[in-house]
Amino acid sequence: MIALVDYQAGNLTSVKKALASLGADVFVPVTPADLAKAQAVIVPGVGHFGATRALQGAWTDAILERVGEGRPLLGICLGMQWLFEGSEEADDVPGLGVLPGRCVKLRSRDVKIPHVGWNDLLFDRTAGILEGVTPGSQVYFTHSYVAPASNEMTAETDHGERFVSVVQRGYIAGVQFHPEKSGDVGLRILRNFVEMAA
């Protein structure tokens, strides 16, 4: 069972449909205690980092407990940014803190911000969450803020500047784009995560 956390910061329907098409057993936990039965956890999200304030306290504790048990965790878009220590978008709101650093705004003045649309994934190693994905594959983005560069970066993307588009450390992964809106490439990435949870 994969838990899809709903904190009122995104449309869960398309993520649920994508996972269902892969044969995954998905549920939306009503309380943090419901996460005890999750084999893996997905935190999606669209919009302002301040929305993650709803995850403070019991939700954060329950998710950290699952991570401590070695259960896979995937952050999507805003959910990926939440994996870090925080974001300059909402300085007073802490992130989950399982990855180091704080998220920052895209700063290039040569391109339109927010970054919305299809763009390439640039990487060298097809392993983990990117297993079976061809370098240069296109995925769908909609965001203004990005994760900090770190050793956990497994792919980047260029939008006036290079930014981190995929991170992974063990069973913790994050994607800045929306795999549920990224066709076969996105489904392959979600399948890789589902297989991590098996």
Contact map, one row per residue, 1 for C-alpha under 8 A:
111000000000000000000001111000000000111100000000000000000000000000000000000000000000000000000000000000000000000000000000000000000000000000000000000000000000000000000000000000000000000000000000000000
111100000000000000000001111000000000011111000000000000000000000000000000000000000000000000000000000000000000000000000000000000000000000000000000000000000000000000000000000000000000000000000000000010
111110000000000000000000011110000010011111000000000000000000000000000000000000000000000000000000000000000000000000000000000000000000000000000000000000000000000000000000000000000000000000000000000000
011111000001000100000000011110000000000011110000000000000000000000000000000000000000000000000000000000000000000000000000000000000000000000000000000000000000000000000000000000000000000000000000000000
001111100000000000000000000110000000000011110000000000000000000000000000000000000000000000000000000000000000000000000000000000000000000000000000000000000000000000000000000000000000000000000000000000
000111111101000000000000000110000000000000110000000000000000000000000000000000000000000000000000000000000000000000000000000000000000000000000000000000000000000000000000000000000000000000000000000000
000011111100000000000000000000000000000000000000001101100000000000000000000000000000000000000000000000000000000000000000000000000000000000000000000000000000000000000000000000000000000000000000000000
000001111100000000000000000000000000000000000000001000000000000000000000000000000000000000000000000000000000000000000000000000000000000000000000000000000000000000000000000000000000000000000000000000
000001111110000000000000000000000000000000011110001100000000000000000000000000000000000000000000000000000000000000000000000000000000000000000000000000000000000000000000000000000000000000000000000000
000001111111000000000000000000000000000000011110000000000000000000000000000000000000000000000000000000000000000000000000000000000000000000000000000000000000000000000000000000000000000000000000000000
000000001111111000000000000000000000000000001000000000000000000000000000000000000000000000000000000000000000000000000000000000000000000000000000000000000000000000000000000000000000000000000000000000
000101000111111100000000000000000000000000010000000000000000000000000000000000000000000000000000000000000000000000000000000000000000000000000000000000000000000000000000000000000000000000000000000000
000000000011111110000000000000000000000000000000000000000000000000000000000000000000000000000000000000000000000000000000000000000000000000000000000000000000000000000000000000000000000000000000000000
000000000011111111000000000000000000000000000000000000000000000000000000000000000000000000000000000000000000000000000000000000000000000000000000000000000000000000000000000000000001100000000000000000
000000000011111111100000000000000000000000000000000000000000000000000000000000000000000000000000000000000000000000000000000000000000000000000000000000000000000000000000000000000001000000000000000000
000100000001111111110000010000000000000000000000000000000000000000000000000000000000000000000000000000000000000000000000000000000000000000000000000000000000000000000000000000000000000000000000000000
000000000000111111111000000000000000000000000000000000000000000000000000000000000000000000000000000000000000000000000000000000000000000000000000000000000000000000000000000000000000000000000000000000
000000000000011111111100000000000000000000000000000000000000000000000000000000000000000000000000000000000000000000000000000000000000000000000000000000000000000000000000000000000001000000100000000000
000000000000001111111111110000000000000000000000000000000000000000000000000000000000000000000000000000000000000000000000000000000000000000000000000000000000000000000000000000000000000000000110000000
000000000000000111111111110000000000000000000000000000000000000000000000000000000000000000000000000000000000000000000000000000000000000000000000000000000000000000000000000000000000000000000000000000
000000000000000011111111000000000000000000000000000000000000000000000000000000000000000000000000000000000000000000000000000000000000000000000000000000000000000000000000000000000000000000000000000000
000000000000000001111111000000000000000000000000000000000000000000000000000000000000000000000000000000000000000000000000000000000000000000000000000000000000000000000000000000000000000000100010000000
000000000000000000111111100000000000000000000000000000000000000000000000000000000000000000000000000000000000000000000000000000000000000000000000000000000000000000000000000000000000000000000000000000
110000000000000000111111110000000000000000000000000000000000000000000000000000000000000000000000000000000000000000000000000000000000000000000000000000000000000000000000000000000000000000000000010000
110000000000000000110011111000000000000000000000000000000000000000000000000000000000000000000000000000000000000000000000000000000000000000000000000000000000000000000000000000000000000000000000000000
111100000000000100110001111100000000000000000000000000000000000000000000000000000000000000000000000000000000000000000000000000000000000000000000000000000000000000000000000000000000000000000000000000
111100000000000000000000111110000000000000000000000000000000000000000000000000000000000000000000000000000000000000000000000000000000000000000000000000000000000000000000000000000000000000000000000000
001111000000000000000000011111000000000000000000000000000000000000000000000000000000000000000000000000000000000000000000000000000000000000000000000000000000000000000000000000000000000000000000000000
001111000000000000000000001111110110000000000000000000000000000000000000000000000000000000000000000000000000000000000000000000000000000000000000000000000000000000000000000000000000000000000000000000
000000000000000000000000000111110100000000000000000000000000000000000000000000000000000000000000000000000000000000000000000000000000000000000000000000000000000000000000000000000000000000000000000000
000000000000000000000000000011111110000000000000000000000010000000000000000000000000000000000000000000000000000000000000000000000000000000000000000000000000000000000000000000000000000000000000000000
000000000000000000000000000011111110000000000000000000000110010000000000000000000000000000000000000000000000000000000000000000000000000000000000000000000000000000000000000000000000000000000000000000
000000000000000000000000000000111111000000000000000000000000010000000000000000000000000000000000000000000000000000000000000000000000000000000000000000000000000000000000000000000000000000000000000000
000000000000000000000000000011111111110000000000000000000000000000000000000000000000000000000000000000000000000000000000000000000000000000000000000000000000000000000000000000000000000000000000000000
001000000000000000000000000010111111110010000000000000000000011001000000000000000000000000000000000000000000000000000000000000000000000000000000000000000000000000000000000000000000000000000000000000
000000000000000000000000000000001111110000000000000000000000010001000000000000000000000000000000000000000000000000000000000000000000000000000000000000000000000000000000000000000000000000000000000000
100000000000000000000000000000000111111000000000000000000000000000000000000000000000000000000000000000000000000000000000000000000000000000000000000000000000000000000000000000000000000000000000000000
111000000000000000000000000000000111111110000000000000000000000001000000000000000000000000000000000000000000000000000000000000000000000000000000000000000000000000000000000000000000000000000000000000
111000000000000000000000000000000000111110000000000000000000000000000011000000000000000000000000000000000000000000000000000000000000000000000000000000000000000000000000000000000000000000000000000011
111000000000000000000000000000000000011111000000000000000000000001000011100000000000000000000000000000000000000000000000000000000000000000000000000000000000000000000000000000000000000000000000000010
011110000000000000000000000000000010011111100000000000000000001000000011110000000000000000000000000000000000000000000000000000000000000000000000000000000000000000000000000000000000000000000000000000
011110000000000000000000000000000000000111110000000000000000000000000000111100000000000000000000000000000000000000000000000000000000000000000000000000000000000000000000000000000000000000000000000000
000111000000000000000000000000000000000011111000000000000000000000000000111100110000000000000000000000000000000000000000000000000000000000000000000000000000000000000000000000000000000000000000000000
000111001101000000000000000000000000000001111100000000000000000000000000001111110000000000000000000000000000000000000000000000000000000000000000000000000000000000000000000000000000000000000000000000
000000001110000000000000000000000000000000111110000000000000000000000000000111100000000000000000000000000000000000000000000000000000000000000000000000000000000000000000000000000000000000000000000000
000000001100000000000000000000000000000000011111000000000000000000000000000011100000000000000000000000000000000000000000000000000000000000000010000000000000000000000000000000000000000000000000000000
000000001100000000000000000000000000000000001111101000000000000000000000000001000000000000000000000000000000000000000000000000000000000000000010000000000000000000000000000000000000000000000000000000
000000000000000000000000000000000000000000000111111000000000000000000000000001000000000011000000000000000000000000000000000000000000000000000000000000000000000000000000000000000000000000000000000000
000000000000000000000000000000000000000000000011111110000000000000000000000001001100001011001000000000000000000000000000000000000000000000000000000000000000000000000000000000000000000000000000000000
000000000000000000000000000000000000000000000001111110000000000000000000000000000000000011001000000000000000000000000000000000000000000000000000000000000000000000000000000000000000000000000000000000
000000111000000000000000000000000000000000000011111111000000000000000000000000000000000000000000000000000000000000000000000000000000000000000000000000000000000000000000000000000000000000000000000000
000000101000000000000000000000000000000000000000111111110000000000000000000000000100000000001010000000000000000000000000000000000000000000000000000000000000000000000000000000000000000000000000000000
000000000000000000000000000000000000000000000000111111110000000000000000000000000000000000001100000000000000000000000000000000000000000000000000000000000000000000000000000000000000000000000000000000
000000100000000000000000000000000000000000000000001111110000000000000000000000000000000000000000000000000000000000000000000000000000000000000000000000000000000000000000000000000000000000000000000000
000000100000000000000000000000000000000000000000000111111111000000000000000000000000000000000000000000000000000000000000000000000000000000000000000000000000000000000000000000000000000000000000000000
000000000000000000000000000000000000000000000000000111111111000000000000000000000000000000000000000000000000000000000000000000000000000000000000000000000000000000000000000000000000000000000000000000
000000000000000000000000000000000000000000000000000000111111100000000000000000000000000000000000000000000000000000000000000000000000000000000000000000000000000000000000000000000000000000000000000000
000000000000000000000000000000010000000000000000000000111111110000000000000000000000000000000000000000000000000000000000000000000000000000000000000000000000000000000000000000000000000000000000000000
000000000000000000000000000000110000000000000000000000111111111000000000000000000000000000000000000000000000000000000000000000000000000000000000000000000000000000000000000000000000000000000000000000
000000000000000000000000000000000000000000000000000000111111111100000000000000000000000000000001000000000000000000000000000000000000000000000000000000000000000000000000000000000000000000000000000000
000000000000000000000000000000000000000000000000000000001111111110000000000000000000000000000000000000000000000000000000000000000000000000000000000000000000000000000000000000000000000000000000000000
000000000000000000000000000000011011000000000000000000000111111111000000000000000000000000000000000000000000000000000000000000000000000000000000000000000000000000000000000000000000000000000000000000
000000000000000000000000000000000010000010000000000000000011111111100000000000000000000000000000000000000000000000000000000000000000000000000000000000000000000000000000000000000000000000000000000000
000000000000000000000000000000000000000000000000000000000001111111110000000000000000000000000001000000000000000000000000000000000000000000000000000000000000000000000000000000000000000000000000000000
000000000000000000000000000000000000000000000000000000000000111111111000000000000000000000000000000000000000000000000000000000000000000000000000000000000000000000000000000000000000000000000000000000
000000000000000000000000000000000011010100000000000000000000011111111110000000000000000000000000000000000000000000000000000000000000000000000000000000000000000000000000000000000000000000000000000000
000000000000000000000000000000000000000000000000000000000000001111111111100000000000000000000000000000000000000000000000000000000000000000000000000000000000000000000000000100000000000000000000000000
000000000000000000000000000000000000000000000000000000000000000111111110000000000000000000000000000000000000000000000000000000000000000000000000000000000000000000000000000000000000000000000000000000
000000000000000000000000000000000000000000000000000000000000000011111110000000000000000000000000000000000000000000000000000000000000000000000000000000000000000000000000000000000000000000000000000000
000000000000000000000000000000000000000000000000000000000000000001111111000000000000000000000000000000000000000000000000000000000000000000000000000000000000000000000000001000000000000000000000000000
000000000000000000000000000000000000001110000000000000000000000001111111100000000000000000000000000000000000000000000000000000000000000000000000000000000000000000000000001000000000000000000000000010
000000000000000000000000000000000000001110000000000000000000000000100111110000000000000000000000000000000000000000000000000000000000000000000000000000000000000000000000001110000000000000000000100110
000000000000000000000000000000000000000111100000000000000000000000100011111000000000000000000000000000000000000000000000000000000000000000000000000000000000000000000000001110000000000000000000000000
000000000000000000000000000000000000000011100000000000000000000000000001111100110000000000000000000000000000000000000000000000000000000000000000000000000000000000000000000111100000000000000000100000
000000000000000000000000000000000000000001110000000000000000000000000000111111111110000000000000000000000000000000000000000000000000000000000000000000000000000000000000000011100000000000000000000000
000000000000000000000000000000000000000001111000000000000000000000000000011111110000000000000000000000000000000000000000000000000000000000000000000000000000000000000000000001111110000000000000000000
000000000000000000000000000000000000000000011100000000000000000000000000001111111000000000000000000000000000000000000000000000000000000000000010000000000000000000000000000001111100000000000000000000
000000000000000000000000000000000000000000011111100000000000000000000000001111111100000000000000000000000000000000000000000000000000000000000000000000000000000000000000000000010000000000000000000000
000000000000000000000000000000000000000000111100000000000000000000000000011111111110000000000000000000000000000000000000000000000000000000000000000000000000000000000000000001000000000000000000000000
000000000000000000000000000000000000000000110000000000000000000000000000011111111111000000000000000000000000000000000000000000000000000000000000001000000000000000000000000011110000000000000000000000
000000000000000000000000000000000000000000000000100000000000000000000000001011111111011000000010000000100000000000000000000000000000000000000000011000000000000000000000000001010000000000000000000000
000000000000000000000000000000000000000000000000100100000000000000000000001001111111110000000011100000000000000000000000000000000000000000000000000000000000000000000000000000000000000000000000000000
000000000000000000000000000000000000000000000000000000000000000000000000001000111111100000000011111000000000000000000000000000000000000000000000000000000000000000000000000001000000000000000000000000
000000000000000000000000000000000000000000000000000000000000000000000000000000011111111000000011111111100000000000000000000000000000000000000000001000000000000000000000000000000000000000000000000000
000000000000000000000000000000000000000000000000000000000000000000000000000000000111111000000111111111000000000000000000000000000000000000000000000000000000000000000000000000000000000000000000000000
000000000000000000000000000000000000000000000000000000000000000000000000000000001101111101101111100011100000000000000000000000000000000000000000000000000000000000000000000000000000000000000000000000
000000000000000000000000000000000000000000000000100000000000000000000000000000001001111111101110000001110000000000000000000000000000000000000000000000000000000000000000000000000000000000000000000000
000000000000000000000000000000000000000000000000000000000000000000000000000000000000011111100000000001111000000000000000000000000000000000000000000000000000000000000000000000000000000000000000000000
000000000000000000000000000000000000000000000001110000000000000000000000000000000000001111100000000000111000000000000000000000000000000000000000100000000000000000000000000000000000000000000000000000
000000000000000000000000000000000000000000000001110000000000000000000000000000000000011111111000000000000000000000000000000000000000000000000000000000000000000000000000000000000000000000000000000000
000000000000000000000000000000000000000000000000000000000000000000000000000000000000011111111100000000000000000000000000000000000000000000000000000000000000000000000000000000000000000000000000000000
000000000000000000000000000000000000000000000000000000000000000000000000000000000000000001111100000000000000000000000000000000000000000000000000000000000000000000000000000000000000000000000000000000
000000000000000000000000000000000000000000000000110110000000000000000000000000000000011001111110000000000000000000000000000000000000000000000000000000000000000000000000000000000000000000000000000000
000000000000000000000000000000000000000000000000000010000000000000000000000000000000111000111111100000000000000000000000000000000000000000000000000000000000000000000000000000000000000000000000000000
000000000000000000000000000000000000000000000000000100000000000000000000000000001111111000001111100000000000000000000000000000000000000000000000000000000000000000000000000000000000000000000000000000
000000000000000000000000000000000000000000000000000000000001000100000000000000000111110000000111111000000000000000000000000000000000000000000000000000000000000000000000000000000000000000000000000000
000000000000000000000000000000000000000000000000000000000000000000000000000000000111110000000111111100000000000000000000000000000000000000000000000000000000000000000000000000000000000000000000000000
000000000000000000000000000000000000000000000000000000000000000000000000000000000011100000000001111100000000000000000000000000000000000000000000000000000000000000000000000000000000000000000000000000
000000000000000000000000000000000000000000000000000000000000000000000000000000000011100000000001111110000000000000000000000000000000000000000000000000010000000000000000000000000000000000000000000000
000000000000000000000000000000000000000000000000000000000000000000000000000000000001100000000000111111000000000000000000000000000000000000000000000001000000000000000000000000000000000000000000000000
000000000000000000000000000000000000000000000000000000000000000000000000000000000001110000000000001111100000000000000000000000000000000000000000001100000000000000000000000000000000000000000000000000
000000000000000000000000000000000000000000000000000000000000000000000000000000000001111100000000000111110000000000000000000000000000000000000000001100000000000000000000000000000000000000000000000000
000000000000000000000000000000000000000000000000000000000000000000000000000000001001011110000000000011111000000000000000000000000000000000000000111100000000000000000000000000000000000000000000000000
000000000000000000000000000000000000000000000000000000000000000000000000000000000000001110000000000001111100000000000000000000000000000000000000111100000000000000000000000000000000000000000000000000
000000000000000000000000000000000000000000000000000000000000000000000000000000000000000110000000000000111110000000000000000000000000000000000001110000000000000000000000000000000000000000000000000000
000000000000000000000000000000000000000000000000000000000000000000000000000000000000000000000000000000011111000010000000000000000000000000000001110000000000000010000000000000000000000000000000000000
000000000000000000000000000000000000000000000000000000000000000000000000000000000000000000000000000000001111100000000000000000000000000000000000000000000000000010000000000000000000000000000000000000
000000000000000000000000000000000000000000000000000000000000000000000000000000000000000000000000000000000111111000000000000000000000000000000000000000000000001110000000000000000000000000000000000000
000000000000000000000000000000000000000000000000000000000000000000000000000000000000000000000000000000000011111100000000000000000000000000000000000000000000000100000000000000000000000000000000000000
000000000000000000000000000000000000000000000000000000000000000000000000000000000000000000000000000000000001111100000000000000000000000000000000000000000000000100000000000000000000000000000000000000
000000000000000000000000000000000000000000000000000000000000000000000000000000000000000000000000000000000001111110000000000000000000000000000000000000000000001100000000000000000000000000000000000000
000000000000000000000000000000000000000000000000000000000000000000000000000000000000000000000000000000000000111111100000000000000000000000000000000000000000000000000000000000000000000000000000000000
000000000000000000000000000000000000000000000000000000000000000000000000000000000000000000000000000000000100001111110000000000000000000000000011000000000000000000000000000000000000000000000000000000
000000000000000000000000000000000000000000000000000000000000000000000000000000000000000000000000000000000000000111110000000000000000000000000111000000000000000000000000000000000000000000000000000000
000000000000000000000000000000000000000000000000000000000000000000000000000000000000000000000000000000000000000111111000000000000000000000001111000000000000001000000000000000000000000000000000000000
000000000000000000000000000000000000000000000000000000000000000000000000000000000000000000000000000000000000000011111100000000000000000000011110000000000000000000000000000000000000000000000000000000
000000000000000000000000000000000000000000000000000000000000000000000000000000000000000000000000000000000000000000111110000000000000000000011100000000000000000000000000000000000000000000000000000000
000000000000000000000000000000000000000000000000000000000000000000000000000000000000000000000000000000000000000000011111000000000000000001111000000000000000000000000000000000000000000000000000000000
000000000000000000000000000000000000000000000000000000000000000000000000000000000000000000000000000000000000000000001111100000000000000011111000000000000000110000000000000000000000000000000000000000
000000000000000000000000000000000000000000000000000000000000000000000000000000000000000000000000000000000000000000000111110000000000000111100000000000000000110000000000000000000000000000000000000000
000000000000000000000000000000000000000000000000000000000000000000000000000000000000000000000000000000000000000000000011111000000000001111100000000000000011100000001000000000000000000000000000000000
000000000000000000000000000000000000000000000000000000000000000000000000000000000000000000000000000000000000000000000001111100000000001100000000000000000011100000000000000000000000000000000000000000
000000000000000000000000000000000000000000000000000000000000000000000000000000000000000000000000000000000000000000000000111111000000001100000000000000000111000000000000000000000000000000000000000000
000000000000000000000000000000000000000000000000000000000000000000000000000000000000000000000000000000000000000000000000011111000000001000000000000000000010000000000000000000000000000000000000000000
000000000000000000000000000000000000000000000000000000000000000000000000000000000000000000000000000000000000000000000000001111100100000000000000000000000100000000000000000000000000000000000000000000
000000000000000000000000000000000000000000000000000000000000000000000000000000000000000000000000000000000000000000000000001111110111111000000000000000000000000000000000000000000000000000000000000000
000000000000000000000000000000000000000000000000000000000000000000000000000000000000000000000000000000000000000000000000000011111111000000000000000000000000000000000000000000000000000000000000000000
000000000000000000000000000000000000000000000000000000000000000000000000000000000000000000000000000000000000000000000000000001111110000000000000000000000000000000000001000000000000000000000001000000
000000000000000000000000000000000000000000000000000000000000000000000000000000000000000000000000000000000000000000000000000000111110000000000000000000000000000000000001000010000000000000001101100000
000000000000000000000000000000000000000000000000000000000000000000000000000000000000000000000000000000000000000000000000000011111111100000000000000000000000000000000000000000000000000000001001000000
000000000000000000000000000000000000000000000000000000000000000000000000000000000000000000000000000000000000000000000000000001111111100000000000000000000000000000000000000000000000000000001001000000
000000000000000000000000000000000000000000000000000000000000000000000000000000000000000000000000000000000000000000000000000001100111110000000000000000000000000000000000000000000000000000010000000000
000000000000000000000000000000000000000000000000000000000000000000000000000000000000000000000000000000000000000000000000000001000111111010000000000000000000000000000000000000000000000010011000000000
000000000000000000000000000000000000000000000000000000000000000000000000000000000000000000000000000000000000000000000000000001000001111110000000000000000000000000000000000000000000000000000000000000
000000000000000000000000000000000000000000000000000000000000000000000000000000000000000000000000000000000000000000000000111101000000111110000000000000000000000000000000000000000000000000000000000000
000000000000000000000000000000000000000000000000000000000000000000000000000000000000000000000000000000000000000000000001111000000000011111000000000000000000000000000000000000000000000000000000000000
000000000000000000000000000000000000000000000000000000000000000000000000000000000000000000000000000000000000000000000011100000000000111111100000000000000000000000000000000000000000000010000000000000
000000000000000000000000000000000000000000000000000000000000000000000000000000000000000000000000000000000000000000000111100000000000000111110000000000000000000000000000000000000000010010000000000000
000000000000000000000000000000000000000000000000000000000000000000000000000000000000000000000000000000000000000000000111100000000000000011111000000000000000000000000000000000001110111011000000000000
000000000000000000000000000000000000000000000000000000000000000000000000000000000000000000000000000000000000000000011110000000000000000001111100000000000000000000000000000000001110110000000000000000
000000000000000000000000000000000000000000000000000000000000000000000000000000000000000000000000000000000000000000111110000000000000000000111110000000000000000000000000000000011100000000000000000000
000000000000000000000000000000000000000000000000000000000000000000000000000000000000000000000000000000000000000001111000000000000000000000011111000000000000000000000000000000001100000000000000000000
000000000000000000000000000000000000000000000110000000000000000000000000000010000000000000000000000000000000000011110000000000000000000000001111110000000000000000000000000000010000000000000000000000
000000000000000000000000000000000000000000000000000000000000000000000000000000000000000000000000000000001100000011100000000000000000000000000111110000000000000000000000000000000000000000000000000000
000000000000000000000000000000000000000000000000000000000000000000000000000000000000000010000000000000111100000000000000000000000000000000000011111000000000000000000000000000000000000000000000000000
000000000000000000000000000000000000000000000000000000000000000000000000000000001000000000000000000000111100000000000000000000000000000000000011111100000000000000111000000000010000000000000000000000
000000000000000000000000000000000000000000000000000000000000000000000000000000011001000000000000000011110000000000000000000000000000000000000000111110000000000000111000000000000000000000000000000000
000000000000000000000000000000000000000000000000000000000000000000000000000000000000000000000000000011110000000000000000000000000000000000000000011111000000000000110000000000000000000000000000000000
000000000000000000000000000000000000000000000000000000000000000000000000000000000000000000000000000000000000000000000000000000000000000000000000001111111000000000110000000000000000000000000000000000
000000000000000000000000000000000000000000000000000000000000000000000000000000000000000000000000000100000000000000000000000000000000000000000000000111111000000000000000000000000000000000000000000000
000000000000000000000000000000000000000000000000000000000000000000000000000000000000000000000000000000000000000000000000000000000000000000000000000011111000000000000000000000000000000000000000000000
000000000000000000000000000000000000000000000000000000000000000000000000000000000000000000000000001000000000000000000000000000000000000000000000000011111100000000000011100000000000000000000000000000
000000000000000000000000000000000000000000000000000000000000000000000000000000000000000000000000000000000000000000000000000000000000000000000000000011111111000000011111000000000000000000000000000000
000000000000000000000000000000000000000000000000000000000000000000000000000000000000000000000000000000000000000000000000001010000000000000000000000000011111000000001111000000000000000000000000000000
000000000000000000000000000000000000000000000000000000000000000000000000000000000000000000000000000000000000000000000000111100000000000000000000000000001111100000011110000000000000000000000000000000
000000000000000000000000000000000000000000000000000000000000000000000000000000000000000000000000000000000000000000000000111000000000000000000000000000001111110001111100000000000000000000000000000000
000000000000000000000000000000000000000000000000000000000000000000000000000000000000000000000000000000000000000000000011110000000000000000000000000000000011111001111000000000000000000000000000000000
000000000000000000000000000000000000000000000000000000000000000000000000000000000000000000000000000000000000000000000011000000000000000000000000000000000001111111100000000000000000000000000000000000
000000000000000000000000000000000000000000000000000000000000000000000000000000000000000000000000000000000001001000100000000000000000000000000000000000000000111111100000000000000000000000000000000000
000000000000000000000000000000000000000000000000000000000000000000000000000000000000000000000000000000000001111000000000000000000000000000000000000000000000011111000000000000000000000000000000000000
000000000000000000000000000000000000000000000000000000000000000000000000000000000000000000000000000000000111000000000000000000000000000000000000000000000000011111100000000000000000000000000000000000
000000000000000000000000000000000000000000000000000000000000000000000000000000000000000000000000000000000000000000000000000000000000000000000000000000000001111111110000000000000000000000000000000000
000000000000000000000000000000000000000000000000000000000000000000000000000000000000000000000000000000000000000000000000000000000000000000000000011110000001111011111000000000000000000000000000000000
000000000000000000000000000000000000000000000000000000000000000000000000000000000000000000000000000000000000000000000000000000000000000000000000011110001011100001111110000000010000000000000000000000
000000000000000000000000000000000000000000000000000000000000000000000000000000000000000000000000000000000000000000000000100000000000000000000000011000001111100000111110000000111000000000000000000000
000000000000000000000000000000000000000000000000000000000000000000000000000000000000000000000000000000000000000000000000000000000000000000000000000000001111000000011111000011110000000000000000000000
000000000000000000000000000000000000000000000000000000000000000000000000000000000000000000000000000000000000000000000000000000000000000000000000000000011110000000011111100011100000000000000000000000
000000000000000000000000000000000000000000000000000000000000000000000000000000000000000000000000000000000000000000000000000000011000000000000000000000011100000000000111111111000000000000000000000000
000000000000000000000000000000000000000000000000000000000000000000000000000000000000000000000000000000000000000000000000000000000000000000000000000000010000000000000011111110000000000000000000000000
000000000000000000000000000000000000000000000000000000000000000000000000000000000000000000000000000000000000000000000000000000000000000000000000000000000000000000000001111110000000000000000000000000
000000000000000000000000000000000000000000000000000000000000000000000111100000000000000000000000000000000000000000000000000000000000000000000000000000000000000000000001111110000000000000000000000100
000000000000000000000000000000000000000000000000000000000000000000100001110000000000000000000000000000000000000000000000000000000000000000000000000000000000000000000001111111000000000000000000000000
000000000000000000000000000000000000000000000000000000000000000000000001111000010000000000000000000000000000000000000000000000001000000000000000000000000000000000000111111111100000000000000000000000
000000000000000000000000000000000000000000000000000000000000000000000000011110111010000000000000000000000000000000000000000000000000000000000000000000000000000000000111000111110000000000000000000000
000000000000000000000000000000000000000000000000000000000000000000000000011110010000000000000000000000000000000000000000000000000000000000000000000000000000000000001110000011111110000000000000000000
000000000000000000000000000000000000000000000000000000000000000000000000000111011000000000000000000000000000000000000000000000000000000000001010010000000000000000011100000001111100000000000000000000
000000000000000000000000000000000000000000000000000000000000000000000000000110000000000000000000000000000000000000000000000000000000000000111100000000000000000000001000000000111110000000000000000000
000000000000000000000000000000000000000000000000000000000000000000000000000110000000000000000000000000000000000000000000000000000000000000111100000000000000000000000000000000111111110001000000000000
000000000000000000000000000000000000000000000000000000000000000000000000000100000000000000000000000000000000000000000000000000000000000000110000000000000000000000000000000000101111111011101100000000
000000000000011001000000000000000000000000000000000000000000000000000000000000000000000000000000000000000000000000000000000000000000000000000000000000000000000000000000000000000111111001100100000000
000000000000010000000000000000000000000000000000000000000000000000000000000000000000000000000000000000000000000000000000000000000000000000110000000000000000000000000000000000000111111001000000000000
000000000000000000000000000000000000000000000000000000000000000000000000000000000000000000000000000000000000000000000000000000000000000001110000000000000000000000000000000000000111111111100000000000
000000000000000000000000000000000000000000000000000000000000000000000000000000000000000000000000000000000000000000000000000000000000000000100000000000000000000000000000000000000011111111100000000000
000000000000000000000000000000000000000000000000000000000000000000000000000000000000000000000000000000000000000000000000000000000000000000000000000000000000000000000000000000000000011111110000000000
000000000000000000000000000000000000000000000000000000000000000000000000000000000000000000000000000000000000000000000000000000000000100011100000000000000000000000000000000000000010011111111000000000
000000000000000000000000000000000000000000000000000000000000000000000000000000000000000000000000000000000000000000000000000000000000000000100000000000000000000000000000000000000111111111111100000000
000000000000000001000100000000000000000000000000000000000000000000000000000000000000000000000000000000000000000000000000000000000000000000000000000000000000000000000000000000000011011111111110000000
000000000000000000000000000000000000000000000000000000000000000000000000000000000000000000000000000000000000000000000000000000000001100000000000000000000000000000000000000000000000000111111111000000
000000000000000000000000000000000000000000000000000000000000000000000000000000000000000000000000000000000000000000000000000000001110100000000000000000000000000000000000000000000010000011111111100000
000000000000000000100000000000000000000000000000000000000000000000000000000000000000000000000000000000000000000000000000000000001000000000000000000000000000000000000000000000000011000001111111110000
000000000000000000100100000000000000000000000000000000000000000000000000000000000000000000000000000000000000000000000000000000000000000000000000000000000000000000000000000000000000000000111111111000
000000000000000000000000000000000000000000000000000000000000000000000000000000000000000000000000000000000000000000000000000000011110000000000000000000000000000000000000000000000000000000011111111100
000000000000000000000000000000000000000000000000000000000000000000000001010000000000000000000000000000000000000000000000000000001000000000000000000000000000000000000000000000000000000000001111111110
000000000000000000000001000000000000000000000000000000000000000000000000000000000000000000000000000000000000000000000000000000000000000000000000000000000000000000000000000000000000000000000111111111
000000000000000000000000000000000000000000000000000000000000000000000000000000000000000000000000000000000000000000000000000000000000000000000000000000000000000000000000000000000000000000000011111111
000000000000000000000000000000000000000000000000000000000000000000000001000000000000000000000000000000000000000000000000000000000000000000000000000000000000000000000000001000000000000000000001111111
010000000000000000000000000000000000001100000000000000000000000000000011000000000000000000000000000000000000000000000000000000000000000000000000000000000000000000000000000000000000000000000000111111
000000000000000000000000000000000000001000000000000000000000000000000000000000000000000000000000000000000000000000000000000000000000000000000000000000000000000000000000000000000000000000000000011111
